Amino acid sequence: MAEYERSRTMPAQPEHVFDQAANTSQLDAWLPDALHVDAVDPPAVTVHEDRSGEDMAALLRARPDQMRLEWGTREQGSYTGWLQVAGIGSGASEVTVHLSFFEAGHDPGEQAVNDALDGSLRRLEEQVRLRIEHAAG
């Protein structure tokens, strides 16, 4: 089993960050480029992975009271993950993403996963910034 975790501080209220992260119609705006989520009937979703060309049945649950997203594959149990948003004062938040791969064949490797997580957190921060600017403008 391989586990990865990355965090990023964002200059926004935790509620704004969580609302953007949990917006199923905009997941593709911040998820890794190679993953696409079809959230027609949550919590059941379909994840398309460009790397393998496969569609996988998965679950995606938002827990707004905990400011947490949880996901994982349904049938094969290949991977799970979570995203947690925490307020750190002064209108800022810390976002942590954790991934667990239970099968070596699904683990793209440490460098690839860390790059994907860093890129996703960067894109999420940009989406939050755009949302806040749009609401203020």
Buried (B, 14 or more C-beta within 10 A) or exposed (E): EBEBBBEBEBEBBBEBBBBBBBBBEBBBBBBBEEBBBBBEEEEEBBBBBEEEEEEBEBBBBBEEEEBBBBBBBBEEEBBBBBBBBBBEEEEBBBBBBBBBBBEEEBBBEEEBBBBBBEBBBEBBBBBBBEBBEEEEE
